[in-house]
Amino acid sequence: MRVAVAGAGIFGTTAALTLRRRGHDVVLIDPGPLPHPNAASTDISKLIRMEYGDDGFYTALMERCFEGWHAWNGGWPRPLYHEDGILVMCREAMEKGSFEGDSFAVLQQRGHAPERLSESVIASRFSSWRGYSDGYFNGRAGWAESGEVTATLHAEAKNAGVAFEHASIIGVLGEEKVDGIRTDRGDLVADAVVLAVGAWTPHLLPELSDRMTPIGQPVMHFRVDAETYGAEVFPPWAADIGNTGWYGFPPRADGTLKVANHGIGIPTDPTGPRLIPTEWEAKFRAFFEDHVPGIAEAPLIGTRLCLYCDTFDGDFFICRHPERKGLIVSTGGSGHGFKFAPVLGGLAADAVEGVDNATLDRFRWRALGERHTEDARNA
């Protein structure tokens, strides 16, 4: 079967690679360059964690993904996933019903051993931080070099025989039966189409515009001393994220420190400019002054508006279109899709092939319903 995959972010690239390895003739379409600087998959790092409040579904799915991340590390020239753990902190005591308290409980119930941290332990062991009285450290977590991961998977896809077409995607060919992709360089005919275009999804499929919204989230890079803020004392972190949305990473070897906010975000047209409102730098620095005073004056060296494809309930859409035969969507990352990279391709390929997969029920084509987004998104 010939499959056209539209979009070479993490959803599309893993789908194309998996489908090719299953014997399909695959073309991956993206305007480039690759990794595309505007793709949500790009940037220097993404958190790899299984904290999901009381939602054990994602925690269990991430348990599978850790196996995949370590397998990838073993086959790549150098590791791109770094298991430095995650420091989860709260200003108030962790309680049942909070994102942090429920995450801690689910981890314990599933046989993990997160280490509960008192205020004094946070202050002594992670001495850069101020103002947090409770939390835990989970060693089964870390971060991935997201842009490098995506580039490495692109290379694997090319080596596997995936054809790459550098073109802008205009639309899908066919109505009741989809038979290809329309691009600015001409039409590409295929037996099946996987639309993995992230925030562009509601633009290309207006019927999903009531369930998906392009939302920009502010990301900033600062310059710090890499030794002072090494992963042993400044690991990947979530700072009262259920209430504030703040999270970040240890610095890279060159001192680049990435900090971001996983909150309500900024409604953004994916076809237009991506600008972070000027007041956001002051918000970042106010957070530093209150909680990480040592970096309050760190030089700002870069900004990025990361574009989420937010679904109404926070779950992905990896499924067949109910009214257009041959059209499959793999999208709706909602700001937490990258960590699932080791399983995303298999899920999309199963949707293409019609394989019975219980996990896909959570990501089925669905109508508007009760919201159950991550607590951090309601901050």
C-alpha positions as CSV (number, residue, x, y, z in Angstrom):
1,M,0.0,0.0,0.0
2,R,1.2,3.5,-0.8
3,V,0.8,5.9,2.2
4,A,1.4,9.6,2.1
5,V,2.2,11.0,5.5
6,A,1.7,14.8,5.8
7,G,3.9,16.5,8.4
8,A,7.5,15.5,9.5
9,G,7.2,16.3,13.2
10,I,7.4,13.5,15.8
11,F,3.9,12.2,15.0
12,G,4.4,12.0,11.2
13,T,8.0,10.9,11.2
14,T,7.4,7.9,13.6
15,A,4.3,7.0,11.5
16,A,6.3,7.0,8.3
17,L,9.2,5.0,9.7
18,T,6.9,2.4,11.2
19,L,4.8,2.0,8.1
20,R,7.8,1.6,6.0
21,R,9.2,-1.0,8.3
22,R,5.9,-2.9,7.9
23,G,6.4,-3.0,4.2
24,H,4.4,-0.1,2.9
25,D,5.5,2.4,0.2
26,V,5.7,5.7,2.1
27,V,6.3,9.3,1.2
28,L,6.7,11.9,4.0
29,I,5.7,15.4,3.0
30,D,6.9,18.6,4.7
31,P,8.0,22.0,3.5
32,G,11.3,21.8,5.3
33,P,13.9,22.4,6.4
34,L,14.0,19.3,8.6
35,P,13.6,19.3,11.5
36,H,11.3,22.3,10.8
37,P,12.0,25.2,13.1
38,N,8.3,25.8,13.6
39,A,7.4,22.1,14.5
40,A,6.4,21.5,18.1
41,S,8.9,18.6,18.0
42,T,11.9,20.9,17.5
43,D,13.8,22.9,20.2
44,I,16.6,21.6,22.4
45,S,14.7,19.5,24.9
46,K,11.5,17.9,26.0
47,L,10.5,16.4,29.3
48,I,10.2,12.7,29.4
49,R,8.1,11.9,32.5
50,M,5.1,9.8,33.6
51,E,3.5,12.3,36.0
52,Y,-0.2,12.6,35.0
53,G,-2.1,13.2,38.2
54,D,-4.7,10.4,38.7
55,D,-4.7,9.4,35.0
56,G,-3.0,6.0,35.2
57,F,-3.6,5.4,31.4
58,Y,-0.8,7.8,30.4
59,T,1.5,6.6,33.3
60,A,1.1,3.0,32.0
61,L,1.7,4.1,28.4
62,M,4.9,5.9,29.5
63,E,6.2,2.8,31.2
64,R,6.2,1.2,27.7
65,C,7.9,4.3,26.3
66,F,10.8,4.2,28.7
67,E,11.7,0.8,27.2
68,G,11.6,2.4,23.8
69,W,13.7,5.4,24.8
70,H,16.5,3.2,26.2
71,A,16.3,0.9,23.1
72,W,16.8,4.0,20.9
73,N,19.7,5.2,23.0
74,G,21.3,1.8,22.5
75,G,21.1,2.0,18.7
76,W,22.1,5.6,18.2
77,P,25.6,7.0,17.9
78,R,25.1,8.7,21.3
79,P,22.3,8.8,23.8
80,L,19.7,11.5,23.2
81,Y,17.5,10.6,26.1
82,H,19.0,11.5,29.5
83,E,17.5,9.9,32.6
84,D,18.3,12.6,35.1
85,G,15.0,12.2,36.9
86,I,12.5,14.9,37.7
87,L,12.1,17.2,40.7
88,V,8.4,17.9,41.4
89,M,7.8,20.7,43.9
90,C,4.8,22.2,45.6
91,R,4.4,25.4,47.6
92,E,1.8,23.7,49.8
93,A,1.6,20.2,51.1
94,M,0.9,17.6,48.4
95,E,-2.7,16.4,48.9
96,K,-5.1,14.0,47.2
97,G,-6.8,15.8,44.3
98,S,-3.7,17.9,43.4
99,F,-1.7,17.1,40.3
100,E,1.4,16.4,42.3
101,G,-0.3,14.5,45.1
102,D,-2.2,12.3,42.7
103,S,0.9,11.7,40.5
104,F,2.9,10.6,43.5
105,A,0.1,8.2,44.6
106,V,-0.3,6.7,41.1
107,L,3.5,6.1,40.8
108,Q,3.5,4.3,44.1
109,Q,0.5,2.2,43.2
110,R,2.2,1.1,40.0
111,G,5.3,0.0,41.8
112,H,7.6,3.0,41.3
113,A,9.6,4.5,44.1
114,P,9.4,8.3,44.0
115,E,11.3,9.9,46.9
116,R,9.2,12.2,49.0
117,L,11.0,15.4,49.8
118,S,10.5,17.7,52.8
119,E,11.1,21.5,52.7
120,S,14.5,21.0,54.4
121,V,15.6,18.3,52.0
122,I,14.7,20.5,49.0
123,A,16.6,23.4,50.5
124,S,19.7,21.3,51.2
125,R,19.8,18.9,48.2
126,F,18.5,21.3,45.6
127,S,19.7,24.5,47.1
128,S,19.0,26.8,44.1
129,W,15.3,26.6,44.9
130,R,13.3,28.7,47.3
131,G,9.7,28.7,48.4
132,Y,8.7,25.0,48.1
133,S,7.6,23.0,51.1
134,D,6.8,19.6,49.7
135,G,7.5,17.5,46.6
136,Y,9.3,14.4,45.4
137,F,12.1,13.3,43.1
138,N,11.3,10.6,40.6
139,G,14.4,9.0,39.1
140,R,12.4,7.3,36.3
141,A,12.2,10.4,34.2
142,G,14.5,12.9,32.4
143,W,14.7,14.8,29.1
144,A,15.3,14.2,25.4
145,E,17.3,16.3,22.9
146,S,14.1,16.8,20.9
147,G,15.5,18.4,17.7
148,E,18.3,15.8,17.6
149,V,15.8,12.9,18.2
150,T,13.6,14.1,15.3
151,A,16.6,14.6,13.0
152,T,17.9,11.1,13.9
153,L,14.5,9.5,13.1
154,H,14.5,11.4,9.8
155,A,17.8,9.8,8.9
156,E,16.5,6.3,9.9
157,A,13.4,6.9,7.8
158,K,15.5,7.8,4.8
159,N,17.7,4.7,5.3
160,A,14.6,2.5,5.6
161,G,13.4,3.8,2.2
162,V,10.9,6.5,3.1
163,A,10.7,9.0,0.3
164,F,10.8,12.7,1.4
165,E,8.9,15.3,-0.5
166,H,9.7,19.0,0.3
167,A,6.4,20.7,-0.3
168,S,3.8,22.8,1.4
169,I,0.5,20.9,2.1
170,I,-2.5,22.6,0.6
171,G,-5.2,19.9,1.2
172,V,-6.4,16.4,1.0
173,L,-7.5,14.9,-2.4
174,G,-10.9,13.3,-2.5
175,E,-14.0,13.6,-0.3
176,E,-15.7,10.3,0.6
177,K,-12.6,8.4,-0.6
178,V,-9.3,10.1,0.0
179,D,-6.6,9.3,-2.6
180,G,-3.7,11.6,-1.9
181,I,-2.3,15.0,-0.9
182,R,-2.5,18.3,-2.8
183,T,0.8,20.4,-2.4
184,D,2.2,23.5,-3.9
185,R,4.4,21.3,-6.1
186,G,1.5,19.1,-7.4
187,D,-0.7,16.3,-6.3
188,L,0.7,13.1,-4.7
189,V,-1.5,10.1,-5.1
190,A,-1.7,7.5,-2.4
191,D,-3.9,4.6,-1.1
192,A,-4.0,6.2,2.3
193,V,-3.1,9.5,3.9
194,V,-1.9,10.2,7.4
195,L,-2.4,13.8,8.4
196,A,0.1,14.6,11.1
197,V,0.3,18.4,10.8
198,G,-0.2,19.4,14.4
199,A,-1.5,22.9,14.9
200,W,-2.4,23.1,11.2
201,T,-5.0,20.3,11.6
202,P,-8.1,22.4,12.0
203,H,-6.9,24.6,9.1
204,L,-6.8,21.6,6.8
205,L,-9.8,19.7,8.4
206,P,-12.3,22.4,9.5
207,E,-14.6,19.7,10.8
208,L,-12.1,19.4,13.7
209,S,-12.0,23.1,14.5
210,D,-14.4,22.7,17.3
211,R,-12.2,20.1,19.0
212,M,-8.7,21.4,18.3
213,T,-7.1,24.8,18.8
214,P,-3.6,26.1,17.9
215,I,-2.2,27.5,21.1
216,G,1.3,29.1,21.5
217,Q,3.3,28.5,24.7
218,P,6.2,30.7,25.7
219,V,9.7,29.2,25.8
220,M,12.8,31.1,26.8
221,H,16.5,30.2,26.8
222,F,18.9,31.8,29.3
223,R,22.7,31.6,29.8
224,V,23.9,30.2,33.1
225,D,26.9,28.5,34.5
226,A,26.6,24.8,33.5
227,E,28.5,23.5,36.4
228,T,26.6,25.4,39.1
229,Y,23.3,24.2,37.7
230,G,24.3,20.6,36.8
231,A,21.6,17.9,36.6
232,E,22.7,16.4,40.0
233,V,21.6,19.6,41.8
234,F,19.3,21.1,39.2
235,P,17.5,18.2,37.4
236,P,14.5,18.6,35.1
237,W,11.8,20.2,37.3
238,A,8.1,21.1,37.6
239,A,7.5,23.9,40.0
240,D,4.0,23.7,41.4
241,I,3.0,23.0,37.8
242,G,-0.5,22.1,38.7
243,N,-1.1,25.7,39.7
244,T,1.5,27.6,37.7
245,G,2.6,25.7,34.6
246,W,6.3,26.3,35.2
247,Y,8.8,23.7,34.2
248,G,12.3,23.4,32.9
249,F,15.6,21.6,32.4
250,P,19.2,21.5,33.5
251,P,21.5,23.6,31.3
252,R,23.2,22.2,28.2
253,A,27.0,21.9,28.3
254,D,27.2,25.5,26.8
255,G,25.1,26.9,29.6
256,T,21.8,27.2,27.7
257,L,19.0,26.9,30.2
258,K,15.5,26.2,28.8
259,V,12.4,27.3,30.9
260,A,8.8,27.1,29.7
261,N,5.2,27.5,30.8
262,H,2.6,24.9,30.2
263,G,-0.5,26.9,30.8
264,I,-3.5,28.4,29.0
265,G,-1.2,29.8,26.4
266,I,-1.7,32.3,23.6
267,P,-4.2,31.6,20.7
268,T,-2.0,31.7,17.6
269,D,-2.6,31.4,13.9
270,P,-0.2,28.7,12.7
271,T,0.1,30.5,9.3
272,G,1.1,33.8,10.8
273,P,4.0,35.2,12.8
274,R,4.9,33.7,16.2
275,L,5.6,36.4,18.7
276,I,5.8,36.2,22.4
277,P,4.3,39.2,24.1
278,T,7.0,41.4,25.6
279,E,5.6,41.1,29.1
280,W,6.5,37.4,29.2
281,E,10.2,38.0,30.0
282,A,9.1,39.9,33.1
283,K,6.9,37.0,34.1
284,F,9.8,34.6,33.7
285,R,12.2,36.8,35.7
286,A,9.6,37.4,38.5
287,F,9.3,33.6,38.8
288,F,13.1,33.4,39.0
289,E,13.3,36.1,41.6
290,D,10.8,34.3,43.8
291,H,12.1,30.8,43.4
292,V,15.5,30.6,41.7
293,P,17.1,33.9,42.6
294,G,20.5,32.8,41.3
295,I,19.3,33.1,37.7
296,A,17.1,36.1,38.0
297,E,19.6,38.2,36.1
298,A,20.7,35.5,33.6
299,P,21.1,36.8,30.1
300,L,18.1,36.0,27.8
301,I,19.6,34.4,24.7
302,G,16.6,33.1,22.8
303,T,12.8,32.8,22.7
304,R,10.3,30.5,21.0
305,L,6.6,30.3,20.8
306,C,5.9,26.5,20.8
307,L,2.7,25.8,19.0
308,Y,0.5,23.2,20.6
309,C,-2.4,21.5,18.8
310,D,-4.7,21.5,21.8
311,T,-7.6,19.1,21.8
312,F,-10.7,19.8,23.9
313,D,-9.9,17.0,26.4
314,G,-6.1,16.9,26.2
315,D,-6.1,13.5,24.4
316,F,-4.5,12.8,21.0
317,F,-6.5,12.0,17.9
318,I,-4.9,8.9,16.3
319,C,-7.7,7.4,14.2
320,R,-9.5,7.0,10.9
321,H,-11.7,9.7,9.7
322,P,-15.3,8.4,10.1
323,E,-16.6,9.9,6.9
324,R,-13.6,9.9,4.5
325,K,-12.2,6.5,3.7
326,G,-8.4,6.3,3.5
327,L,-7.8,9.4,5.7
328,I,-6.1,8.9,9.1
329,V,-5.2,11.6,11.6
330,S,-2.3,11.5,14.0
331,T,-2.3,14.8,15.8
332,G,-3.6,16.7,18.9
333,G,-0.4,16.5,20.9
334,S,-1.7,19.1,23.4
335,G,1.8,19.8,24.6
336,H,2.6,16.4,25.9
337,G,3.0,14.2,22.8
338,F,6.7,14.1,22.3
339,K,7.5,11.8,25.2
340,F,5.4,9.1,23.6
341,A,7.5,9.0,20.5
342,P,8.5,5.3,20.9
343,V,4.9,4.2,20.6
344,L,3.3,7.0,18.4
345,G,4.4,5.4,15.1
346,G,3.0,2.0,16.0
347,L,-0.3,3.5,17.0
348,A,-0.6,5.4,13.7
349,A,0.4,2.4,11.7
350,D,-2.3,0.3,13.5
351,A,-4.9,2.9,12.7
352,V,-3.8,2.8,9.0
353,E,-3.9,-1.0,8.9
354,G,-7.1,-1.4,11.0
355,V,-5.2,-3.4,13.6
356,D,-7.2,-3.9,16.8
357,N,-5.4,-1.9,19.5
358,A,-7.0,-1.1,22.8
359,T,-4.9,2.0,23.3
360,L,-6.4,3.6,20.2
361,D,-9.8,3.7,21.9
362,R,-8.6,6.6,24.0
363,F,-7.5,8.4,20.9
364,R,-10.5,7.6,18.8
365,W,-12.4,10.2,16.7
366,R,-14.8,11.7,19.2
367,A,-17.3,14.5,19.7
368,L,-17.1,17.3,22.2
369,G,-17.5,16.0,25.7
370,E,-16.4,16.4,29.3
371,R,-13.0,18.1,29.7
372,H,-10.3,16.2,31.6
373,T,-7.2,18.1,30.7
374,E,-4.1,18.1,32.8
375,D,-4.4,20.4,35.8
376,A,-1.5,22.5,34.6
377,R,-3.5,23.6,31.6
378,N,-6.1,25.2,33.7
379,A,-3.6,27.5,35.5
